[in-house]
Amino acid sequence: MVQTQTLRAEAWKAIKEEKRPVVYTLDEPEKDDRNNLSLSQGNLANDKARVDLMQNRGKRLEAALTKQLDEKLLKQEPLNNRLIVDAIGVITSSWKEHYAKPCPEDLVKLMSDVGDLVGLFERQLRYESVCTDASRDLKIFADDNAEYCERKAKEARTVAVAYPQLVKRNEEMIVNHPVTIDSLSQKVTELENRRDNAKINIEATKMQKEAEASAPPSVRPKSFEETILPIPSMLANNFL
């Protein structure tokens, strides 16, 4: 703010030095009242026009200088609040040391206002510290989120590549499903037939054993040993 006021004061000084009062020289007029009146009116009109021109040029020049100053300030790095607080502390300490007690009321009020300004900057510093920490945390979260999104995108691309194959496999299963069902039905039927035949054979064997057990001895069939005829003793001796 102080720098801006200083630059504007320098600009106005340049304007004043550039636009000095114009001194007009006139020839000695004839002693004529009407001629004197017309000349005086002409000089007043010219002076008014020149003053208006100077004012307009001054406004334009001030606007141009202000624009240049704003552009220059915008290109500069912003002041650090910590540096401002330290500088104000040095200045106020110098005031307290060099001004005799009691201090003037204006100085006391100024120091009070400056103290409020320092408090404002200190609160801003705390806010900046909190914002810095939050920004760091958000950056970490954003990096983690970006990694998570990239992983999900990779999985989605993998699924997108495998999806047509899955659809084709499902279509083949749907087409081959009746054939598979028929084949399974035939196998089930064969197994059921084998089971029924086994049951029949088991029942027949059981009935045959029961019939043999209930039949009289004379009807029972002889075993293989009983059907072999006895060898006569004479023949046996010859063989021996």
C-alpha positions as CSV (number, residue, x, y, z in Angstrom):
1,M,0.0,0.0,0.0
2,V,2.8,2.4,0.9
3,Q,4.7,1.5,-2.2
4,T,1.6,2.2,-4.3
5,Q,1.0,5.6,-2.8
6,T,4.7,6.5,-3.3
7,L,4.5,5.6,-7.0
8,R,1.3,7.5,-7.5
9,A,2.9,10.6,-5.8
10,E,5.9,10.3,-8.2
11,A,3.5,10.1,-11.1
12,W,1.6,13.2,-10.1
13,K,5.0,15.0,-9.6
14,A,5.9,14.1,-13.2
15,I,2.6,15.3,-14.4
16,K,3.0,18.7,-12.7
17,E,6.6,19.1,-14.0
18,E,5.5,18.2,-17.5
19,K,2.5,20.5,-17.5
20,R,3.8,23.9,-16.4
21,P,1.7,27.0,-16.8
22,V,1.7,28.5,-20.2
23,V,2.7,32.2,-20.5
24,Y,1.0,34.0,-23.3
25,T,2.5,37.1,-24.9
26,L,0.2,39.5,-26.8
27,D,1.0,42.5,-28.9
28,E,0.0,45.8,-27.6
29,P,-3.6,46.2,-28.6
30,E,-5.1,49.4,-29.8
31,K,-7.0,51.4,-27.3
32,D,-10.4,50.2,-28.3
33,D,-12.8,48.9,-25.7
34,R,-14.5,46.4,-28.0
35,N,-11.2,45.1,-29.2
36,N,-9.9,44.7,-25.7
37,L,-13.1,42.9,-24.7
38,S,-12.8,40.4,-27.6
39,L,-9.2,39.7,-26.9
40,S,-9.8,39.0,-23.2
41,Q,-12.7,36.7,-24.0
42,G,-10.5,34.8,-26.5
43,N,-7.7,34.4,-24.0
44,L,-10.1,33.1,-21.4
45,A,-11.6,30.5,-23.9
46,N,-8.1,29.4,-24.9
47,D,-7.0,29.1,-21.3
48,K,-10.1,27.1,-20.4
49,A,-9.6,24.7,-23.4
50,R,-5.9,24.2,-22.4
51,V,-6.9,23.5,-18.8
52,D,-9.5,21.0,-19.9
53,L,-7.0,19.3,-22.2
54,M,-4.4,19.2,-19.4
55,Q,-6.9,17.6,-17.0
56,N,-7.9,15.0,-19.6
57,R,-4.3,14.2,-20.3
58,G,-3.6,14.0,-16.6
59,K,-6.4,11.6,-16.0
60,R,-5.3,9.4,-18.9
61,L,-1.7,9.5,-17.8
62,E,-2.7,8.6,-14.2
63,A,-4.7,5.7,-15.5
64,A,-1.8,4.5,-17.6
65,L,0.7,4.8,-14.7
66,T,-1.8,3.0,-12.4
67,K,-2.1,0.2,-14.9
68,Q,1.6,-0.1,-15.3
69,L,2.0,-0.1,-11.5
70,D,-0.7,-2.8,-11.1
71,E,0.9,-5.0,-13.7
72,K,4.3,-4.6,-12.0
73,L,2.9,-5.5,-8.6
74,L,1.1,-8.5,-10.1
75,K,4.4,-9.8,-11.5
76,Q,6.1,-9.6,-8.1
77,E,6.0,-12.4,-5.6
78,P,3.4,-11.9,-2.9
79,L,4.7,-10.9,0.5
80,N,5.1,-13.6,3.1
81,N,2.9,-13.0,6.2
82,R,5.7,-14.2,8.5
83,L,8.0,-11.5,7.1
84,I,5.3,-8.9,7.5
85,V,4.8,-9.9,11.2
86,D,8.5,-9.8,11.8
87,A,8.9,-6.4,10.1
88,I,6.1,-4.9,12.1
89,G,7.6,-6.2,15.3
90,V,10.9,-4.6,14.5
91,I,9.2,-1.3,13.7
92,T,7.0,-1.2,16.8
93,S,10.0,-2.1,19.0
94,S,11.9,0.9,17.5
95,W,9.0,3.2,18.2
96,K,8.8,2.1,21.8
97,E,12.6,2.7,22.3
98,H,12.9,6.0,20.5
99,Y,9.7,7.8,21.6
100,A,9.7,9.3,25.0
101,K,7.1,8.3,27.6
102,P,4.2,8.9,27.6
103,C,3.8,8.2,23.8
104,P,1.5,10.5,21.8
105,E,-2.1,9.4,21.5
106,D,-1.8,9.0,17.7
107,L,1.2,6.7,18.2
108,V,-0.6,4.7,20.8
109,K,-3.6,4.3,18.5
110,L,-1.4,3.4,15.6
111,M,0.5,0.8,17.6
112,S,-2.9,-0.7,18.7
113,D,-4.1,-0.9,15.1
114,V,-0.8,-2.4,14.1
115,G,-1.2,-5.0,16.9
116,D,-4.6,-5.9,15.6
117,L,-3.1,-6.3,12.1
118,V,-0.3,-8.5,13.5
119,G,-3.0,-10.7,15.2
120,L,-4.8,-10.9,11.8
121,F,-1.6,-12.0,10.1
122,E,-0.9,-14.6,12.8
123,R,-4.4,-16.1,12.4
124,Q,-3.8,-16.2,8.7
125,L,-0.5,-18.0,9.4
126,R,-2.3,-20.6,11.5
127,Y,-4.9,-21.0,8.7
128,E,-2.2,-21.4,6.1
129,S,-0.5,-24.1,8.2
130,V,-3.7,-26.0,8.6
131,C,-4.4,-25.6,4.9
132,T,-0.9,-26.8,4.1
133,D,-1.4,-30.0,6.2
134,A,-4.9,-30.5,4.7
135,S,-3.5,-30.0,1.2
136,R,-0.7,-32.6,1.8
137,D,-3.3,-35.1,3.2
138,L,-5.5,-34.5,0.2
139,K,-2.6,-35.0,-2.2
140,I,-1.8,-38.3,-0.5
141,F,-5.5,-39.3,-0.7
142,A,-5.6,-38.2,-4.3
143,D,-2.6,-40.3,-5.1
144,D,-4.1,-43.3,-3.4
145,N,-7.4,-42.7,-5.1
146,A,-5.7,-42.5,-8.4
147,E,-3.9,-45.8,-7.8
148,Y,-7.1,-47.4,-6.8
149,C,-8.9,-46.0,-9.9
150,E,-6.1,-47.2,-12.1
151,R,-6.3,-50.7,-10.5
152,K,-10.1,-50.8,-11.0
153,A,-9.7,-49.6,-14.6
154,K,-7.2,-52.4,-15.3
155,E,-9.5,-54.9,-13.8
156,A,-12.4,-53.5,-15.9
157,R,-10.2,-53.7,-19.1
158,T,-9.4,-57.4,-18.2
159,V,-13.1,-58.2,-17.7
160,A,-13.9,-56.4,-21.0
161,V,-11.4,-58.6,-22.9
162,A,-12.7,-61.8,-21.2
163,Y,-16.4,-60.9,-21.6
164,P,-16.8,-61.9,-25.3
165,Q,-15.1,-65.3,-24.6
166,L,-17.5,-65.8,-21.6
167,V,-20.5,-64.9,-23.8
168,K,-19.3,-67.4,-26.5
169,R,-18.8,-70.1,-23.9
170,N,-22.3,-69.6,-22.5
171,E,-23.8,-69.7,-25.9
172,E,-22.0,-73.0,-26.6
173,M,-23.3,-74.3,-23.3
174,I,-26.8,-73.2,-24.2
175,V,-26.6,-74.9,-27.6
176,N,-25.1,-78.1,-26.3
177,H,-27.3,-78.3,-23.3
178,P,-30.0,-80.5,-24.8
179,V,-27.4,-82.9,-26.2
180,T,-25.8,-83.1,-22.8
181,I,-29.1,-83.7,-21.1
182,D,-29.9,-86.5,-23.6
183,S,-26.6,-88.1,-23.0
184,L,-26.9,-87.9,-19.3
185,S,-30.5,-89.4,-19.5
186,Q,-29.2,-92.3,-21.5
187,K,-26.5,-93.0,-19.0
188,V,-29.0,-92.8,-16.2
189,T,-31.3,-95.2,-18.0
190,E,-28.5,-97.7,-18.6
191,L,-27.5,-97.5,-14.9
192,E,-31.2,-98.1,-13.9
193,N,-31.4,-101.1,-16.2
194,R,-28.3,-102.6,-14.8
195,R,-29.6,-102.0,-11.3
196,D,-32.9,-103.7,-12.1
197,N,-31.1,-106.7,-13.7
198,A,-28.9,-107.0,-10.7
199,K,-31.9,-107.0,-8.4
200,I,-33.6,-109.7,-10.6
201,N,-30.5,-111.9,-10.5
202,I,-30.1,-111.5,-6.8
203,E,-33.8,-112.5,-6.2
204,A,-33.5,-115.5,-8.6
205,T,-30.3,-116.7,-6.8
206,K,-32.0,-116.3,-3.4
207,M,-35.1,-118.2,-4.6
208,Q,-33.0,-121.0,-6.0
209,K,-31.1,-121.4,-2.7
210,E,-34.3,-121.4,-0.8
211,A,-35.7,-124.1,-3.1
212,E,-32.6,-126.3,-2.8
213,A,-32.7,-125.9,1.0
214,S,-36.4,-127.0,1.2
215,A,-36.1,-130.0,-1.3
216,P,-35.7,-133.7,0.1
217,P,-32.2,-135.3,0.1
218,S,-33.1,-137.8,-2.7
219,V,-34.0,-134.9,-4.9
220,R,-31.0,-132.9,-4.1
221,P,-28.4,-133.0,-6.9
222,K,-25.2,-134.8,-6.0
223,S,-22.0,-133.1,-5.7
224,F,-19.1,-133.7,-8.1
225,E,-17.3,-136.0,-5.6
226,E,-20.5,-138.1,-5.2
227,T,-20.9,-138.6,-8.9
228,I,-17.4,-140.1,-9.4
229,L,-17.6,-143.9,-9.6
230,P,-15.5,-146.0,-7.2
231,I,-12.5,-147.6,-8.8
232,P,-12.3,-151.4,-8.3
233,S,-9.5,-152.7,-6.1
234,M,-8.0,-154.8,-8.8
235,L,-7.7,-151.9,-11.2
236,A,-6.4,-149.8,-8.4
237,N,-3.7,-152.3,-7.6
238,N,-2.6,-152.5,-11.3
239,F,-2.3,-148.7,-11.3
240,L,-0.3,-148.9,-8.1
